[in-house]
């Protein structure tokens, strides 16, 4: 009898579950469930207003979506719950939450329900950046090398600044927190009744070391005495991807409509888990996961502590290899912002008449432009900069506007800016001796926007291979589930190769376009240096904006 695994990918706005056939890796069903409250950036359900740069979520939304999408996927697959061999899941990171000793979120406690710090802090919560700056300053002043594997910087998106925000701004909530943990680890705890800590998030977001453990308490106490016990609030049992965290309890089985006793894999990080789902297992393959934001993942045989990357960690995705993580905070978000807010009504009507979305219409018009014809270069920093500057106080800009500039010319410049940002990451890695021989793209955008993928090929001057398979995050989680039901972390590489699918479209660089893009990229790099490193102009603008809103 066939056996199946279930993989769940928790994204920014929804959860998606797949049922995968373990005989050949084919997805036989999938289901999506959107979070009821989505992303909260303005007011909590209780009416409390959030400050600038906050992004929180409701924990119950995750449980509701988990239940709904798994039940739907299993029903559509027509398989028996007894045929499910394992369950795996991945979540955006760092997306974190304080809970009590029963794993109940403290935002559900009436005492803390009006405190924004008690809710899930989403990955793109940027209100903790000042604490990231404080950690970085302390490390630099003390001569600590803890940030060396993470590009010498710490992101406000990471776990530690968000946990510090709780400790400093909400001390009573912090003291009441039995655990402060990644949402993925919380969900695994809910399903198995056992605490565990996924190594991917632990290493990349809290800087846990396989060799040395967590950051010493003395480092945090040097910042504030309140932080001395921070690492005590993490789950103690650190597990590698594909390791079994426990089995489904009766309560977990009731939530999912399954049977107790099914192995549950340790929680994964979305971008890392997507590597498995894309069939990427060889050093030198550079995976671009392009969606709302972009995460770039690279498996390598060598370690280089490159300035400005999100991190390099040993044994993070596959055993006995290094994993590099980089990223761009604004991609699909930026394209959507422009289409929703910066396009004249006439364009919207024309798009509707042609049966196209506004972005499809803009792409069609932008495709007719010659490379460089718009005379515009943009910085892709509308959500701040992840790699290589790691500065979320920076913001975007567009150079070269005239009274003759059209919306499609600006839109194309925004598309090009994300390709330039990606090339900057690749150039930085390669300049430090890290080998990259193949570019691979996946995510929601590569299948929808051929123009963007051709731009990437032309800007990088390399072939770009598109992953044909959909739902790669969920599939990656299903592969982790298969590992949890068999050999754990040690078999993940073999399973990834076993379930890999052939690539789909391949975009080849056009030499003439690449020559023009080299010139535009030089300008992008000049702007990158001027606005990102030479002066504080954008920081001052951000401060003025923040002060004006708060007053």
SEPATI-960887 format. One record per residue (C-alpha): residue in one letter; x, y, z. Coordinates in steps of 0.02 Angstrom, whole numbers, plus 50000, padded with zeros to 5 digits. Layout:
N
+-----+-------+-------+-------+
| res |     u |     v |     w |
+-----+-------+-------+-------+
|   A |     X |     Y |     Z |
...
+-----+-------+-------+-------+
// end
This chain:
551
+-----+-------+-------+-------+
| res |     u |     v |     w |
+-----+-------+-------+-------+
|   X | 50000 | 50000 | 50000 |
|   X | 50062 | 50174 | 49956 |
|   X | 50119 | 50287 | 50095 |
|   X | 50110 | 50475 | 50098 |
|   X | 50181 | 50624 | 50190 |
|   X | 50103 | 50792 | 50228 |
|   X | 50199 | 50955 | 50211 |
|   X | 50136 | 51124 | 50270 |
|   X | 50212 | 51290 | 50219 |
|   X | 50162 | 51438 | 50327 |
|   X | 50183 | 51596 | 50226 |
|   X | 50153 | 51778 | 50266 |
|   X | 49965 | 51774 | 50229 |
|   X | 49916 | 51591 | 50221 |
|   X | 49960 | 51409 | 50251 |
|   X | 49971 | 51279 | 50113 |
|   X | 49969 | 51091 | 50139 |
|   X | 50014 | 50956 | 50014 |
|   X | 49997 | 50768 | 50018 |
|   X | 50148 | 50688 | 49933 |
|   X | 50164 | 50510 | 49870 |
|   X | 50322 | 50436 | 49946 |
|   X | 50346 | 50317 | 49802 |
|   X | 50387 | 50452 | 49674 |
|   X | 50373 | 50624 | 49758 |
|   X | 50220 | 50677 | 49662 |
|   X | 50097 | 50795 | 49745 |
|   X | 49925 | 50716 | 49739 |
|   X | 49830 | 50857 | 49824 |
|   X | 49852 | 51029 | 49899 |
|   X | 49748 | 51154 | 49995 |
|   X | 49769 | 51334 | 50052 |
|   X | 49696 | 51423 | 50203 |
|   X | 49715 | 51610 | 50228 |
|   X | 49743 | 51683 | 50400 |
|   X | 49585 | 51767 | 50462 |
|   X | 49672 | 51926 | 50521 |
|   X | 49815 | 51926 | 50396 |
|   X | 49958 | 52042 | 50444 |
|   X | 49915 | 52175 | 50572 |
|   X | 50009 | 52339 | 50551 |
|   X | 49885 | 52468 | 50615 |
|   X | 49769 | 52413 | 50757 |
|   X | 49755 | 52255 | 50861 |
|   X | 49582 | 52171 | 50870 |
|   X | 49563 | 52248 | 51044 |
|   X | 49583 | 52422 | 50967 |
|   X | 49761 | 52461 | 51025 |
|   X | 49856 | 52555 | 50890 |
|   X | 50026 | 52496 | 50833 |
|   X | 50176 | 52610 | 50807 |
|   X | 50273 | 52629 | 50645 |
|   X | 50359 | 52472 | 50577 |
|   X | 50257 | 52348 | 50679 |
|   X | 50193 | 52188 | 50597 |
|   X | 50105 | 52061 | 50708 |
|   X | 49987 | 51914 | 50689 |
|   X | 49860 | 51813 | 50787 |
|   X | 49921 | 51641 | 50845 |
|   X | 49750 | 51560 | 50830 |
|   X | 49750 | 51603 | 50643 |
|   X | 49897 | 51483 | 50620 |
|   X | 49808 | 51341 | 50710 |
|   X | 49646 | 51371 | 50615 |
|   X | 49735 | 51375 | 50447 |
|   X | 49838 | 51221 | 50492 |
|   X | 49681 | 51124 | 50533 |
|   X | 49586 | 51182 | 50380 |
|   X | 49720 | 51156 | 50247 |
|   X | 49774 | 50984 | 50310 |
|   X | 49595 | 50921 | 50321 |
|   X | 49558 | 50987 | 50146 |
|   X | 49717 | 50914 | 50070 |
|   X | 49689 | 50742 | 50146 |
|   X | 49507 | 50740 | 50092 |
|   X | 49551 | 50791 | 49914 |
|   X | 49688 | 50659 | 49907 |
|   X | 49565 | 50525 | 49957 |
|   X | 49692 | 50438 | 50067 |
|   X | 49666 | 50358 | 50235 |
|   X | 49741 | 50448 | 50387 |
|   X | 49824 | 50282 | 50429 |
|   X | 49924 | 50296 | 50268 |
|   X | 50010 | 50457 | 50323 |
|   X | 50192 | 50417 | 50365 |
|   X | 50247 | 50587 | 50427 |
|   X | 50209 | 50773 | 50446 |
|   X | 50327 | 50918 | 50416 |
|   X | 50309 | 51105 | 50417 |
|   X | 50404 | 51265 | 50385 |
|   X | 50368 | 51444 | 50439 |
|   X | 50436 | 51614 | 50393 |
|   X | 50578 | 51669 | 50506 |
|   X | 50606 | 51749 | 50618 |
|   X | 50421 | 51744 | 50661 |
|   X | 50410 | 51723 | 50849 |
|   X | 50296 | 51718 | 51000 |
|   X | 50299 | 51717 | 51193 |
|   X | 50201 | 51575 | 51274 |
|   X | 50166 | 51502 | 51447 |
|   X | 50215 | 51329 | 51509 |
|   X | 50065 | 51250 | 51422 |
|   X | 50118 | 51324 | 51254 |
|   X | 49972 | 51445 | 51262 |
|   X | 50009 | 51615 | 51182 |
|   X | 50016 | 51755 | 51310 |
|   X | 49916 | 51870 | 51198 |
|   X | 49768 | 51758 | 51244 |
|   X | 49793 | 51801 | 51428 |
|   X | 49677 | 51949 | 51470 |
|   X | 49818 | 52026 | 51569 |
|   X | 49926 | 52044 | 51412 |
|   X | 49798 | 52050 | 51271 |
|   X | 49823 | 52238 | 51248 |
|   X | 50013 | 52227 | 51243 |
|   X | 50074 | 52218 | 51062 |
|   X | 50231 | 52127 | 51119 |
|   X | 50126 | 51975 | 51169 |
|   X | 50074 | 51937 | 50991 |
|   X | 50167 | 51848 | 50851 |
|   X | 50301 | 51962 | 50781 |
|   X | 50307 | 51926 | 50594 |
|   X | 50471 | 51914 | 50499 |
|   X | 50444 | 52088 | 50428 |
|   X | 50415 | 52169 | 50597 |
|   X | 50549 | 52305 | 50591 |
|   X | 50511 | 52398 | 50752 |
|   X | 50651 | 52305 | 50843 |
|   X | 50790 | 52376 | 50733 |
|   X | 50857 | 52486 | 50873 |
|   X | 50889 | 52330 | 50976 |
|   X | 50979 | 52251 | 50829 |
|   X | 51088 | 52406 | 50820 |
|   X | 51123 | 52391 | 51007 |
|   X | 51176 | 52208 | 50991 |
|   X | 51288 | 52252 | 50844 |
|   X | 51365 | 52399 | 50937 |
|   X | 51396 | 52293 | 51092 |
|   X | 51480 | 52155 | 50990 |
|   X | 51590 | 52280 | 50902 |
|   X | 51639 | 52370 | 51063 |
|   X | 51676 | 52210 | 51158 |
|   X | 51774 | 52131 | 51017 |
|   X | 51652 | 51986 | 51009 |
|   X | 51656 | 51880 | 50851 |
|   X | 51478 | 51815 | 50868 |
|   X | 51417 | 51913 | 50715 |
|   X | 51560 | 51858 | 50602 |
|   X | 51464 | 51712 | 50522 |
|   X | 51317 | 51830 | 50491 |
|   X | 51400 | 51962 | 50385 |
|   X | 51454 | 52067 | 50534 |
|   X | 51278 | 52134 | 50556 |
|   X | 51116 | 52085 | 50640 |
|   X | 50946 | 52114 | 50563 |
|   X | 50798 | 52187 | 50654 |
|   X | 50701 | 52044 | 50573 |
|   X | 50796 | 51916 | 50676 |
|   X | 50742 | 51835 | 50839 |
|   X | 50861 | 51917 | 50963 |
|   X | 50810 | 52099 | 50934 |
|   X | 50626 | 52050 | 50942 |
|   X | 50652 | 51955 | 51105 |
|   X | 50748 | 52104 | 51175 |
|   X | 50603 | 52216 | 51129 |
|   X | 50490 | 52110 | 51239 |
|   X | 50615 | 52111 | 51384 |
|   X | 50645 | 52299 | 51380 |
|   X | 50473 | 52366 | 51333 |
|   X | 50363 | 52238 | 51422 |
|   X | 50461 | 52172 | 51573 |
|   X | 50310 | 52093 | 51658 |
|   X | 50265 | 52000 | 51498 |
|   X | 50445 | 51945 | 51479 |
|   X | 50451 | 51877 | 51657 |
|   X | 50287 | 51785 | 51629 |
|   X | 50351 | 51704 | 51468 |
|   X | 50399 | 51523 | 51497 |
|   X | 50465 | 51514 | 51319 |
|   X | 50496 | 51640 | 51181 |
|   X | 50508 | 51538 | 51023 |
|   X | 50490 | 51528 | 50836 |
|   X | 50311 | 51497 | 50779 |
|   X | 50367 | 51338 | 50691 |
|   X | 50434 | 51269 | 50855 |
|   X | 50272 | 51320 | 50941 |
|   X | 50165 | 51228 | 50813 |
|   X | 50271 | 51070 | 50828 |
|   X | 50250 | 51081 | 51018 |
|   X | 50062 | 51097 | 50995 |
|   X | 50056 | 50941 | 50885 |
|   X | 50174 | 50829 | 50984 |
|   X | 50161 | 50893 | 51162 |
|   X | 50352 | 50904 | 51163 |
|   X | 50464 | 51056 | 51157 |
|   X | 50597 | 51063 | 51022 |
|   X | 50697 | 51194 | 50928 |
|   X | 50732 | 51184 | 50743 |
|   X | 50917 | 51203 | 50706 |
|   X | 50891 | 51310 | 50550 |
|   X | 50804 | 51451 | 50643 |
|   X | 50910 | 51427 | 50799 |
|   X | 51073 | 51448 | 50702 |
|   X | 51023 | 51584 | 50579 |
|   X | 50908 | 51688 | 50690 |
|   X | 50976 | 51666 | 50868 |
|   X | 51156 | 51623 | 50818 |
|   X | 51155 | 51455 | 50904 |
|   X | 51315 | 51359 | 50867 |
|   X | 51322 | 51171 | 50845 |
|   X | 51491 | 51177 | 50931 |
|   X | 51471 | 51313 | 51064 |
|   X | 51284 | 51322 | 51096 |
|   X | 51194 | 51487 | 51126 |
|   X | 51270 | 51658 | 51148 |
|   X | 51341 | 51673 | 51326 |
|   X | 51228 | 51754 | 51454 |
|   X | 51369 | 51875 | 51496 |
|   X | 51350 | 51955 | 51324 |
|   X | 51167 | 51995 | 51351 |
|   X | 51190 | 52049 | 51532 |
|   X | 51318 | 52176 | 51470 |
|   X | 51176 | 52256 | 51373 |
|   X | 51046 | 52244 | 51512 |
|   X | 51032 | 52139 | 51671 |
|   X | 50856 | 52094 | 51615 |
|   X | 50927 | 51994 | 51470 |
|   X | 51041 | 51879 | 51569 |
|   X | 50915 | 51735 | 51564 |
|   X | 50862 | 51758 | 51383 |
|   X | 50931 | 51591 | 51323 |
|   X | 50837 | 51504 | 51465 |
|   X | 50678 | 51548 | 51374 |
|   X | 50723 | 51443 | 51220 |
|   X | 50672 | 51260 | 51202 |
|   X | 50821 | 51154 | 51254 |
|   X | 50807 | 51011 | 51128 |
|   X | 50889 | 51070 | 50965 |
|   X | 50848 | 50960 | 50815 |
|   X | 50913 | 50959 | 50637 |
|   X | 50797 | 50967 | 50485 |
|   X | 50710 | 50801 | 50455 |
|   X | 50740 | 50741 | 50633 |
|   X | 50584 | 50676 | 50721 |
|   X | 50523 | 50797 | 50855 |
|   X | 50391 | 50679 | 50921 |
|   X | 50229 | 50598 | 50866 |
|   X | 50055 | 50667 | 50844 |
|   X | 49960 | 50671 | 51009 |
|   X | 49774 | 50639 | 51023 |
|   X | 49745 | 50827 | 51032 |
|   X | 49856 | 50856 | 50880 |
|   X | 49768 | 50718 | 50785 |
|   X | 49599 | 50794 | 50825 |
|   X | 49658 | 50963 | 50762 |
|   X | 49716 | 50890 | 50595 |
|   X | 49585 | 50755 | 50572 |
|   X | 49721 | 50620 | 50576 |
|   X | 49771 | 50479 | 50692 |
|   X | 49890 | 50488 | 50841 |
|   X | 50067 | 50423 | 50828 |
|   X | 50119 | 50499 | 50660 |
|   X | 50300 | 50562 | 50665 |
|   X | 50317 | 50752 | 50658 |
|   X | 50478 | 50829 | 50592 |
|   X | 50569 | 50970 | 50679 |
|   X | 50512 | 51140 | 50615 |
|   X | 50600 | 51213 | 50464 |
|   X | 50625 | 51389 | 50397 |
|   X | 50528 | 51424 | 50238 |
|   X | 50673 | 51471 | 50124 |
|   X | 50783 | 51330 | 50187 |
|   X | 50645 | 51201 | 50168 |
|   X | 50610 | 51262 | 49990 |
|   X | 50785 | 51201 | 49943 |
|   X | 50724 | 51022 | 49968 |
|   X | 50566 | 51052 | 49869 |
|   X | 50665 | 51123 | 49722 |
|   X | 50779 | 50973 | 49714 |
|   X | 50932 | 51082 | 49748 |
|   X | 51065 | 50975 | 49829 |
|   X | 51230 | 51014 | 49742 |
|   X | 51358 | 51144 | 49799 |
|   X | 51363 | 51295 | 49682 |
|   X | 51176 | 51300 | 49646 |
|   X | 51111 | 51474 | 49692 |
|   X | 50924 | 51468 | 49727 |
|   X | 50821 | 51628 | 49714 |
|   X | 50653 | 51611 | 49801 |
|   X | 50561 | 51760 | 49727 |
|   X | 50397 | 51816 | 49802 |
|   X | 50342 | 51954 | 49920 |
|   X | 50525 | 51963 | 49965 |
|   X | 50670 | 51860 | 49898 |
|   X | 50776 | 51736 | 49993 |
|   X | 50935 | 51675 | 49910 |
|   X | 51004 | 51508 | 49967 |
|   X | 51169 | 51425 | 49922 |
|   X | 51244 | 51258 | 49970 |
|   X | 51434 | 51261 | 49973 |
|   X | 51586 | 51157 | 50019 |
|   X | 51678 | 51311 | 50081 |
|   X | 51650 | 51439 | 50218 |
|   X | 51675 | 51625 | 50191 |
|   X | 51616 | 51752 | 50317 |
|   X | 51560 | 51874 | 50186 |
|   X | 51513 | 52051 | 50238 |
|   X | 51327 | 52086 | 50236 |
|   X | 51255 | 51912 | 50207 |
|   X | 51118 | 51845 | 50320 |
|   X | 51232 | 51704 | 50374 |
|   X | 51335 | 51550 | 50337 |
|   X | 51306 | 51395 | 50445 |
|   X | 51374 | 51218 | 50442 |
|   X | 51252 | 51070 | 50441 |
|   X | 51102 | 51184 | 50419 |
|   X | 51016 | 51110 | 50265 |
|   X | 51123 | 50959 | 50222 |
|   X | 51248 | 50864 | 50327 |
|   X | 51432 | 50910 | 50304 |
|   X | 51399 | 51065 | 50196 |
|   X | 51385 | 51252 | 50225 |
|   X | 51224 | 51347 | 50195 |
|   X | 51229 | 51530 | 50142 |
|   X | 51074 | 51637 | 50162 |
|   X | 51049 | 51809 | 50087 |
|   X | 50894 | 51908 | 50047 |
|   X | 50803 | 52058 | 49977 |
|   X | 50662 | 52128 | 50083 |
|   X | 50558 | 52207 | 49946 |
|   X | 50518 | 52120 | 49781 |
|   X | 50337 | 52068 | 49749 |
|   X | 50287 | 52188 | 49888 |
|   X | 50367 | 52330 | 49790 |
|   X | 50287 | 52282 | 49624 |
|   X | 50117 | 52268 | 49708 |
|   X | 50137 | 52437 | 49794 |
|   X | 50171 | 52521 | 49628 |
|   X | 50025 | 52438 | 49538 |
|   X | 49905 | 52477 | 49680 |
|   X | 49956 | 52656 | 49715 |
|   X | 50053 | 52736 | 49572 |
|   X | 49956 | 52693 | 49415 |
|   X | 49831 | 52812 | 49333 |
|   X | 49648 | 52763 | 49317 |
|   X | 49663 | 52751 | 49129 |
|   X | 49789 | 52609 | 49144 |
|   X | 49675 | 52515 | 49262 |
|   X | 49529 | 52530 | 49140 |
|   X | 49637 | 52474 | 48994 |
|   X | 49699 | 52325 | 49093 |
|   X | 49522 | 52276 | 49139 |
|   X | 49465 | 52292 | 48958 |
|   X | 49604 | 52172 | 48904 |
|   X | 49565 | 52049 | 49044 |
|   X | 49732 | 52080 | 49129 |
|   X | 49784 | 52127 | 49304 |
|   X | 49868 | 52296 | 49323 |
|   X | 50037 | 52211 | 49345 |
|   X | 50011 | 52103 | 49191 |
|   X | 49966 | 52258 | 49092 |
|   X | 50118 | 52353 | 49156 |
|   X | 50229 | 52204 | 49114 |
|   X | 50158 | 52196 | 48937 |
|   X | 50195 | 52381 | 48909 |
|   X | 50366 | 52371 | 48994 |
|   X | 50413 | 52225 | 48882 |
|   X | 50407 | 52338 | 48729 |
|   X | 50542 | 52453 | 48801 |
|   X | 50722 | 52436 | 48748 |
|   X | 50849 | 52408 | 48887 |
|   X | 50899 | 52579 | 48953 |
|   X | 50762 | 52670 | 48858 |
|   X | 50678 | 52727 | 49018 |
|   X | 50836 | 52815 | 49078 |
|   X | 50795 | 52765 | 49256 |
|   X | 50885 | 52670 | 49394 |
|   X | 50796 | 52627 | 49557 |
|   X | 50854 | 52562 | 49726 |
|   X | 50753 | 52411 | 49784 |
|   X | 50746 | 52465 | 49965 |
|   X | 50562 | 52502 | 49995 |
|   X | 50563 | 52376 | 50139 |
|   X | 50741 | 52418 | 50192 |
|   X | 50896 | 52319 | 50146 |
|   X | 50931 | 52141 | 50201 |
|   X | 51086 | 52096 | 50100 |
|   X | 51215 | 52166 | 50090 |
|   X | 51194 | 52321 | 50198 |
|   X | 51076 | 52242 | 50328 |
|   X | 50995 | 52409 | 50366 |
|   X | 50806 | 52425 | 50378 |
|   X | 50811 | 52611 | 50407 |
|   X | 50855 | 52635 | 50224 |
|   X | 50720 | 52668 | 50095 |
|   X | 50700 | 52663 | 49907 |
|   X | 50727 | 52796 | 49776 |
|   X | 50713 | 52819 | 49587 |
|   X | 50840 | 52920 | 49487 |
|   X | 50812 | 52989 | 49313 |
|   X | 50629 | 53043 | 49317 |
|   X | 50567 | 53174 | 49193 |
|   X | 50397 | 53245 | 49149 |
|   X | 50393 | 53120 | 49005 |
|   X | 50420 | 52967 | 49114 |
|   X | 50280 | 52839 | 49099 |
|   X | 50216 | 52715 | 49231 |
|   X | 50283 | 52566 | 49134 |
|   X | 50456 | 52646 | 49129 |
|   X | 50457 | 52661 | 49319 |
|   X | 50385 | 52487 | 49338 |
|   X | 50524 | 52415 | 49228 |
|   X | 50654 | 52508 | 49331 |
|   X | 50583 | 52426 | 49488 |
|   X | 50595 | 52255 | 49406 |
|   X | 50774 | 52291 | 49355 |
|   X | 50819 | 52354 | 49529 |
|   X | 50782 | 52184 | 49606 |
|   X | 50896 | 52101 | 49478 |
|   X | 51033 | 52227 | 49518 |
|   X | 51010 | 52191 | 49704 |
|   X | 51028 | 52005 | 49672 |
|   X | 51184 | 52032 | 49566 |
|   X | 51259 | 52136 | 49706 |
|   X | 51237 | 51986 | 49822 |
|   X | 51314 | 51865 | 49696 |
|   X | 51460 | 51982 | 49659 |
|   X | 51494 | 52000 | 49846 |
|   X | 51496 | 51813 | 49876 |
|   X | 51605 | 51775 | 49725 |
|   X | 51728 | 51912 | 49769 |
|   X | 51757 | 51816 | 49931 |
|   X | 51792 | 51654 | 49841 |
|   X | 51621 | 51571 | 49855 |
|   X | 51583 | 51471 | 49697 |
|   X | 51416 | 51494 | 49608 |
|   X | 51390 | 51400 | 49445 |
|   X | 51201 | 51386 | 49423 |
|   X | 51058 | 51509 | 49449 |
|   X | 50888 | 51434 | 49491 |
|   X | 50726 | 51529 | 49521 |
|   X | 50566 | 51478 | 49609 |
|   X | 50423 | 51560 | 49701 |
|   X | 50262 | 51645 | 49650 |
|   X | 50338 | 51769 | 49527 |
|   X | 50454 | 51672 | 49409 |
|   X | 50308 | 51577 | 49329 |
|   X | 50204 | 51735 | 49310 |
|   X | 50328 | 51861 | 49244 |
|   X | 50441 | 51804 | 49100 |
|   X | 50502 | 51983 | 49076 |
|   X | 50574 | 51986 | 49251 |
|   X | 50664 | 51820 | 49225 |
|   X | 50738 | 51879 | 49061 |
|   X | 50798 | 52036 | 49149 |
|   X | 50881 | 51927 | 49282 |
|   X | 50971 | 51824 | 49148 |
|   X | 51029 | 51981 | 49058 |
|   X | 51086 | 52070 | 49217 |
|   X | 51177 | 51918 | 49285 |
|   X | 51243 | 51867 | 49112 |
|   X | 51200 | 51687 | 49153 |
|   X | 51065 | 51559 | 49116 |
|   X | 50921 | 51559 | 49241 |
|   X | 50832 | 51392 | 49268 |
|   X | 50651 | 51395 | 49326 |
|   X | 50587 | 51263 | 49446 |
|   X | 50437 | 51184 | 49362 |
|   X | 50361 | 51117 | 49521 |
|   X | 50233 | 51220 | 49617 |
|   X | 50217 | 51229 | 49806 |
|   X | 50402 | 51199 | 49833 |
|   X | 50395 | 51253 | 50016 |
|   X | 50258 | 51128 | 50057 |
|   X | 50346 | 50992 | 49957 |
|   X | 50507 | 51028 | 50051 |
|   X | 50412 | 51006 | 50214 |
|   X | 50339 | 50843 | 50148 |
|   X | 50517 | 50784 | 50112 |
|   X | 50567 | 50829 | 50291 |
|   X | 50416 | 50728 | 50348 |
|   X | 50479 | 50580 | 50246 |
|   X | 50648 | 50597 | 50332 |
|   X | 50568 | 50604 | 50504 |
|   X | 50481 | 50440 | 50464 |
|   X | 50644 | 50358 | 50412 |
|   X | 50826 | 50410 | 50444 |
|   X | 50809 | 50592 | 50496 |
|   X | 50934 | 50727 | 50447 |
|   X | 51062 | 50606 | 50378 |
|   X | 50947 | 50550 | 50235 |
|   X | 50884 | 50722 | 50181 |
|   X | 51009 | 50743 | 50039 |
|   X | 50964 | 50572 | 49968 |
|   X | 50778 | 50606 | 49981 |
|   X | 50798 | 50776 | 49898 |
|   X | 50884 | 50695 | 49749 |
|   X | 50757 | 50553 | 49745 |
|   X | 50608 | 50672 | 49735 |
|   X | 50687 | 50804 | 49623 |
|   X | 50593 | 50854 | 49464 |
|   X | 50671 | 50919 | 49301 |
|   X | 50686 | 51108 | 49282 |
|   X | 50563 | 51196 | 49167 |
|   X | 50600 | 51353 | 49065 |
|   X | 50777 | 51417 | 49045 |
|   X | 50813 | 51602 | 49013 |
|   X | 50972 | 51638 | 48917 |
|   X | 51060 | 51807 | 48928 |
|   X | 51055 | 51923 | 48778 |
|   X | 51230 | 51993 | 48748 |
|   X | 51171 | 52164 | 48687 |
|   X | 51053 | 52187 | 48834 |
|   X | 51187 | 52130 | 48956 |
|   X | 51307 | 52263 | 48893 |
|   X | 51182 | 52401 | 48930 |
|   X | 51137 | 52324 | 49097 |
|   X | 51320 | 52327 | 49146 |
|   X | 51315 | 52516 | 49127 |
|   X | 51153 | 52531 | 49226 |
|   X | 51220 | 52415 | 49360 |
|   X | 51372 | 52528 | 49381 |
|   X | 51252 | 52672 | 49416 |
|   X | 51153 | 52562 | 49536 |
|   X | 51314 | 52525 | 49631 |
|   X | 51357 | 52711 | 49641 |
|   X | 51184 | 52746 | 49712 |
|   X | 51202 | 52595 | 49827 |
|   X | 51361 | 52668 | 49901 |
|   X | 51301 | 52848 | 49908 |
|   X | 51132 | 52817 | 49991 |
|   X | 51180 | 52662 | 50088 |
|   X | 51352 | 52700 | 50156 |
|   X | 51415 | 52875 | 50119 |
|   X | 51282 | 52980 | 50206 |
|   X | 51135 | 52971 | 50327 |
|   X | 51007 | 53054 | 50215 |
|   X | 50884 | 52909 | 50215 |
|   X | 50903 | 52881 | 50402 |
|   X | 50860 | 53062 | 50434 |
|   X | 50707 | 53051 | 50323 |
|   X | 50650 | 52894 | 50416 |
|   X | 50673 | 52983 | 50584 |
|   X | 50572 | 53133 | 50525 |
|   X | 50433 | 53019 | 50464 |
|   X | 50430 | 52921 | 50625 |
|   X | 50430 | 53075 | 50736 |
|   X | 50293 | 53158 | 50634 |
|   X | 50181 | 53004 | 50648 |
|   X | 50209 | 52984 | 50834 |
|   X | 50176 | 53168 | 50870 |
+-----+-------+-------+-------+
// end
